[in-house]
C-alpha cells in the first residue's frame, strides 16, 4: 500500500514540475486570478483523480481482488 502512495506522490510531483516548466517557458497567459485559480484547481483535481484511479487499478490487479469478476460462464449444451 505504501508503494501506491509513493507512486501517486511521484506522479503528481512530476506533472506539477512539467506544468511549472511549461508555464515558465510559455510565460503568462494574461489571465486574471479569478480565471487562473479555477484552472489550476481543475488541472490538479483531474490529475489527482487520474493517478488515484490508476493506482487503484494496479492495487486491485496485484491483490487478486478482481479475479472473482472474471469467472468463465458455464458451457451451453444443446442448440
For each residue, the residues with C-beta under 8 A, 3 or more apart:
1: 4 5 59
2: 5 6
3: 6 7
4: 1 7 8 55 58 59
5: 1 2 8 9
6: 2 3 9 10
7: 3 4 10 11 51 55 58
8: 4 5 11 12 48 51 52 55
9: 5 6 12 13
10: 6 7 13 14
11: 7 8 14 15 47 51
12: 8 9 15 16 47 48 51
13: 9 10 16 17
14: 10 11 17 18
15: 11 12 18 19 47
16: 12 13 19 20 44
17: 13 14 20 21
18: 14 15 21 22
19: 15 16 22 23 43
20: 16 17 23 24
21: 17 18 24 25
22: 18 19 25 26
23: 19 20 26 27
24: 20 21 27
25: 21 22
26: 22 23 29
27: 23 24
28: 31
29: 26 36
30:
31: 28 35 36 39
32: 35 36
33: 36 37
34: 37 38
35: 31 32 38 39
36: 29 31 32 33 39 40
37: 33 34 40 41
38: 34 35 41 42
39: 31 35 36 42 43
40: 36 37 43 44
41: 37 38 44 45
42: 38 39 45 46
43: 19 39 40 46 47
44: 16 40 41 47 48
45: 41 42 48 49
46: 42 43 49 50
47: 11 12 15 43 44 50 51
48: 8 12 44 45 51 52
49: 45 46 52 53
50: 46 47 53 54
51: 7 8 11 12 47 48 54 55
52: 8 48 49 55 56
53: 49 50 56 57
54: 50 51 57 58
55: 4 7 8 51 52 58 59
56: 52 53 59 60
57: 53 54 60 61
58: 4 7 54 55 61 62
59: 1 4 55 56 62 63
60: 56 57 63 65 66
61: 57 58 66
62: 58 59
63: 59 60
64: 67
65: 60 68
66: 60 61 69 70
67: 64 70
68: 65 71
69: 66
70: 66 67
71: 68
72:
73:
74:
75:
76: 79
77:
78:
79: 76
